[in-house]
Amino acid sequence: MVSQASGVDRVKALRESEHTYHAFATTSVFEGHGAGTELLRVYKECLRDGTLTMRTTLAFSADWRAAEGVPLGPFVEAWAGWLGEPGIGDDWLKMGGLFVQVGRTAADEVRATAAPYTGWAGFNASHGLPRDRVKELLVHCAENDIRPVVIGSENLDLYDDVDREIPLNGRRWVISHISTFSKRDIERIARMGLVVTTHTNNYLYKGLSALARRLPPEQHGEIVPLRSLLDAGVKVSFATDNVPVSNFLPISQAIRRIPYQMQEPVAPEQALTRADALRCATNFGAYLTFDESNKGSLEPGKLADLAVLSVDPLTVAEAGIAEIQALMTMVGGKIVYETPSWVE
C-alpha cells in the first residue's frame, strides 16, 4: 500500500517549505533532482494564486518508461524541445533543463510501480536510463540546446564523451552532488564550462571522515576541491539537499572543512575564504540559472531580493557561521519572512 500525497498536501507543504527556507535567507532555489508533472502542477497553482514566494528554477524529471524502445533523437526533438534554453517561464518560475539519471536501482523500480505518484520529493522514480542510453540522450540534448543535470562526479566522463562530438563550453551543463575530482577532472570541467553544485552536508561534514579514510592522505585534496575549482574558473553553486535547509551550513563547511565529530579540518588548502563561500551561495547560484544579470548581488537594476541576517557572516566567529538565520527576508520588494524584532 502506497500512501500518496494529494495535491492539497503538496500545496500546503510547498508553502511551509518556502517559509522555512526564507527563515534562513533563501530567496531562490534550483531543483536539480528534477520535478515530475505532478509537482509542476503544484508550483503552477501556487504561482497563479500568488503564494509562490520563492523564485524557482526546475529541471524536468521524465518517466522514461513511456519512451521505452523509442529512438531518442526524434523523441527528444518532438517532445522535449520546450526544455531548451532559454528556459520557459519568468523570474518566479521557469524550467531549467532535464534531470538525467544514470541507471535505475531495484528501489527505483519498486517506487516506479506507484506511478504516476512521484514520491515525497516530486521526481519520477523511473527517470533512470542505462549508461549507453544516457550517452545517446545527452547528445540529443546538446543538439536541441537542452541542459542536462547529472548527479555524481563519476559521470563526468559522459559529458566528456559528448563534448568530443558537440562542444559544451557556454552551455552551462550541470554536474551535481560532487564528491571527488582529480586535477585532470578539474581541467576537463573548466574546458567544458560546466557548472558544479555541491552536497557538502554529506561530503564535507557527515561523510567526510569516512571518505577520507578510503583515500590515501595525498588524495584528500581531491575531496570536494572547492579552492582548486574556483581557481580554475569553475562556477560552483552550493546546495543543501534539504538535509537540513540552511545554506549557511554549506557556507560554513566550505570554509572549515571539519567533519562531524572531528576537530581538525581535512585538506584545509581546499578551504574557501568567507567572501568566496558567500559568492558561491549568491552570485554563482544566479549564474547556475542564467540569472546573473538580474540577481545574485545587490546592484541597481537587479531584483529586490535580500535579507537582513542575525549576524555579519564576514566577522562572526567561524564556528557561528552555521547558526546564522534571517531576521527579515524580502523577495521582489515584498517581505516574505520577518522576526518581531528585526527593525530594532
N, C-alpha and C positions, 0 to 999 in steps of 0.2 A: 504494500500500500504506500503510494507516494503522496505526501501532503503538499498540495500545490498552493502557492501564494496567489491570491486573487489580484486583479487589477487594483482594487481598492487598497489592499495590503501594500502593494508596491508603491502606489502614490503616497500613502502615509509614510512608508519607510524612506522614500526619496526626500520628502520634506524634512523628516527628522535628521537624516544624514547631512543634508545641506546645513542645517543649524549646527550640528556637531562640528563639521569642518570649518564653518565660519568662526566658531569659537577659538580656532587655532589659526585664524588669519588667512585661510584659504579662500580665494575668490574665483579660481578657475581650476578645472580638472580635465585630464585626458585619460580616458578609459581604454588602455591599451589591450586589455584582455578581450575586448570585443563585446558587443551588445547584440542580442538577438532581437527579432522583430517584436516579440512580446515586451521587451524592455523599452524599445524605441517608442512604442505607443505611449508608455507611461511618461517618458520625457516630453513627448509632443503634447500630451494632455496638460502637464504642468506648465509648459510654455504658453499654451493657449489661455489657461486660467490665471496666468500671472504669478504663479507660485514657484517658478524656476528662478532661483536667486543665485545659482552657481553657473558661471559660464562654462559650457560643457562641449568637449570635442570627443566624439565616439568613433572607434573603429568598429566595423561591422563583423558580426560573428555568423558565418554561414552554416547551414545544415547541408553538408556535402553528400549526405545520403540521397538527397533529391537529384544529384547530378552523377550518380554512380554509372560508370560506363559511357559517359558523355565526353566527347572530345573537348578539352578545356579551352582551346583557342576561341572557337565560335561562341562557346557558352559565356566566357568572361566578357567578350566584346558585346554580346547581345544583352546579358543580364546585369553585369557589374560595372558597366560604363559610368553609371551615376556616382560611383565611388571615386572617380578620378579627381585629381587636383586641377583647379582649386575646389576645395570641398563644398558640397551643397549645404547651405544653411546660412546663419548670420552670427553676430557677435555673441548670441546667447546659446545657440545650439546648432552644431554642424557635424557633418560626418568627416572623418579624417583618415579614411583608408580601410583596409581589410586585415583583420587578425588572421594569421596563418599559423596553424598548429602542425608540428611535425609528428606524425604518428598518432595512434589512438590506443589508450590503455583499456584493460578489461573493465576498470571502474567507469571509464568514459562510455563504454558500450552499455553497461547497466543503466547509467544515467540517461543515455540517449533513448532507451526504450520508453522513457516517460515523455518524449517529445510530443507536442510542441512545448511542453513545460521546460523552461531553460534553467531551473535551479535558482537558488537564492541569489547568485551573483549575476544572473541575467544573460549569460552567454550559452551557446549551444554546446552540449557535450559531444556532439557529432561533427565538430569543426576540424577534426584531425584528418590528415591525408598521409599516405606512405611517402617516404622521403623522395622517391623518384617523381611522384606525382606533385609534390611540393615544388620541386625544381621547375617542372613544366608550368605550374601555376604562377610562379614568380616571374618567369619570362613573359607570360602573357600580361601580368600586372605591369611590367615595365613598358610593354608595347602600348598599354592603354592608360598610362600615367596614373595608375592606381598604386598608392603607397601601402606596402605591407608592414605589419608589426609582427615580429617573430621573437619569441621568448627563448633566452638561453645563449650564453657565449658559444656553446658547442655548435650553434647553427650559423656561425659567421661564414663558414665555407660555402654555404648555399648562396649567400649574397655574392661572394667572390666568384662563384661559377656563373651567375647571371651577369655580373659586371664584365666578364670576358666577352659576352655576346652583345650586351647593351649597356653602355656606360651609365653608372648610377649617380655619379657626382652631381649634386644640385637637386636631387630628388628628395633628400632627407628621409630615406628609408630608416626604419626604427629597429633596433635590437634592444630587448628589454631584459630586466632581471639579471644583469651581468654578474658573473662570479669571478672568473679569472681571465686575464688576457696577457699574452706574451708581448714582447716588444714588436715582433713581426705582426701580431694581430692588430696592435695599435696603429702600425703603419698602414695596414690594409683598411682599417676603419677610417683613417684620415683621408686616404686616397679616394675612397668611395663616398666621402662626405656623409657618412651615417650619423644619425642622432642616437645617443645611448641613454637609456633610462635605467635606474638602479633598483635594487631591493636591499638597501643597507640594513633594514631591520633584521634581515636574515644574515647576509654575508659579511656585514661589518659589526654585528652585535650578537644575535642569538647563536648563529652558527659559525662565527669567525674562528673560535678556538678549535673546533673540530676540523674546519677546513685547513687551518694552519698545521695541525698535527698530520694531515695527509700529505702535505707538501714539504720538501726539504727547505730549511731556512733560507737558502739562496733564492727560492722562488716565492717567498712571502710577499715580495713587492709586486707580484702579478695578481694578488688578490684585490679585486676592485681597485685597480691602479688609477685613481682619480687624478692625482698630480700629473702622471705621465700622459693621460688622455687630454687634459686641458692644455698641457704644454705642447701637445701635438696639434692643437687647434680644434679638437673634437668638442662638440657641444654636448654636455651631459646635463640631463634633467633629472631631478630627484623624484622618487616615488615612495609611497608609504605601503602600498598593497593592502591598505585598511588594517594593518596589524602593528600598532594602532594607527590612528588617523593623522596625528600631528606631524607636519612636515619639519618641525623643529627637531625631531628625533633624527631623521637623515642628515640634517644640517650638523647636529652635534656629532653624529657618528663619523661623518666625513672629516671633521676637524680633529676628533680624539682618537678614533680607530682602536678603542678599548673594548674587548669582548665582554660579554655577560660573565659576571663572577670572576673577572680578572682585573688586575690593577695596572698592567703595563700595556702600551699600545703594540699593535702588530704592524710592522713595516711603516714606522712613523714618517719615513721620507715620502710616502704617498698621501700624507695628510694635506688637507686644504686649509688655506687661511680662512678667517671668518668672512672676509669680503668675497672670496671666490665661492665659498659654500652658499652664501646668500644669493650670489649671481646665478648659480645653478638652479636654485629654487624659484627664481623670478625671471630674469632675462632669458635664460635658456629654456625655461618652461614655455615661455611665449614663442621662442624660436621653434620648439617642437611642434607647435600647432600652426606655424606660418603666421603668427600674430605679433611678431616683434615690433612692427610699425605702429601698433595701437595699444599694446600693454606690455607689462614686464618691467617697467621702470616709471618713475614719477617725472613726467615731462609735459610741457604744454602741448595740447592737442591729443594726448592719449586718453584712454578711457579712465573715468574716475573710480578706479578700483584700488582701495588702500585699506590699511589697518593701523590702529594705534595699539602698540604692544605693551605688555605688562612691564618689560624692562628693555634696555637697549642691548640688542644681540652683539654689538661690537665691543661693549665694555663690561657686561655682566661676567661674573666668574664663569670659567669654561664649563664647569660641572652644572651650571644653572641654565645653559642654553636649551637643553632638552625640556625644561619645565616652562618655557615661555608660552604664554597664551595671549589672546587678543582681548583688549578692553573694549574695542569697537572695531567692527569690520564694515566697510562700505563697498558696494558693487554698483557701478553705474550712477554714482552720486547719491545712492539711497542706502541708509543704514540698514543692514540686514542682521546685525548682531551687536548688542551692547550690554555692558555691565552697568549697574546703577550708578557707580561712582566714577565712570571714565572721564567725565568732564571736570572733576575736582582738581 
